[in-house]
Amino acid sequence: MLKGKVAVVTGGTRGIGYAVVKKYLENGAKVVLFGSRAETVEKALSSLKAENSDWEVEGDYPDLSDAEAVKAAIFKVKEKFGRIDILVNNAGIVSDWNKSYEVNTKGTWYCSEAARPYLKKVSGNIVILTSASIFSGGTGIPQYVATKAGSYALTMFLAREYAKEGIRVNGIAPAVIMSKMLATRFGSEQAVREHYKQVMPLGKVGEPEDIANIALFLSSSMASYLCGEVLIADGGRMHIG
């Protein structure tokens, strides 16, 4: 589905980002994952290459709050592979107000602007991960909700600005997705599943691969007429119960 495409995935060392990287590789893309530290990037690359040595996957760890560092890292991808077709702005953190804004909102802008010249050449696309909590006010972490709302607003802004250059920009707003942090909070993955069986209309918690499947769709030719859409992936919680 993505054969010959080159993708950059931020926050690609774990959770949703890692699942997106793997899904893209399975579908023929070459992928560069960005992480926050050298050791986490190397660990993710080792796991992926152990699973399939034929996958073309590289890694880097630019500071997403530094526009010049991001620009340099994106340029390295283009120099390595000759093109960039897809950017997934997935990186997100829970931190203080300033750091949350630097990564969750400004980082999305920096990565998008850095990739823009290369995406323009191939009519590429951007997928931005925001959060369903921006509509409900959930999570209890105001700086996370506010700065993820910033990434949602940027999805709308970038979709309008970049469309004239042939670049599609769409988003995904996940709700509760299984993670190590969530399992730790509830005591185990099974406890998480039991809790959300009663909460979600679909009777289950989301998995990283569920979001990766949506990212694959949005970045493929099947979504060629979608621009400025943000798909809410929450098991039906917001709309039907």
C-alpha positions, 0 to 999 in steps of 0.5 A: 500500500505504501511501497516506495514511500518514505515516512517520518514518524515522531515519537516512534519508539513506543506505543502508538508511534511504534505501531505506526512505524511497524504498520508502515514497514509492513506495507512497504514504506521506508521509515525514519522514526524520531525518539527523545533519546538515543537509547530508546531509538536504538532499542526500537530499531533493534526490535524492528530489525529483529522482527524483519531484517529486510525492513528499511528503518532508521532512527534519530532523536532531534529536539522537537522544541528546536526548529533548527534541530528539526529542520536538520533532522528532516533534511537528513532524511531527504538526503538519505532517501531522496524524498519524504512522502509522509510525516506523522506528528505523533510525539506527545508528552505530559510535562509542565506547561512550557515543555508540553507546549514546546513539544505537543504544539510547537513541535508539530509546527516545526516538523510540518514546516521542515517537511513541507518543501519535500512533501510538496514535491511528491504531493505527500501528506501529514497525519497529526495525532491529537487527543479525544480529551480536547473535546471532553476535557478529560485526563485531569491534566490541563496542559496536556489537553490545552496543548493537544488542542493546539495540535488540533488547531494546527491540523485545521490551519495546515490543511488549509495552507498546505492543500494549495501545494498538494499536501493533504493534512489530516488528524486522529484523536484517540481516546484511551489506548492501551499503554504501559503507563495505563497498565501501571495505573490500573495494576495490569493490562487485564485490569485495564481491559476489565474496566473499559469493558464497562465504559466503552460502547464497543466493550473494549479499550483501544490498542496502538494498532487500532490507531496505526490502521487509521494512520495507514488509511489516512496516509494512503491513496484510499484517503486521497480526497480527505483533507482537514479531517480529524477522525475520533477513535474512541470506541464510540464513547463520545458519540453513542455513550 
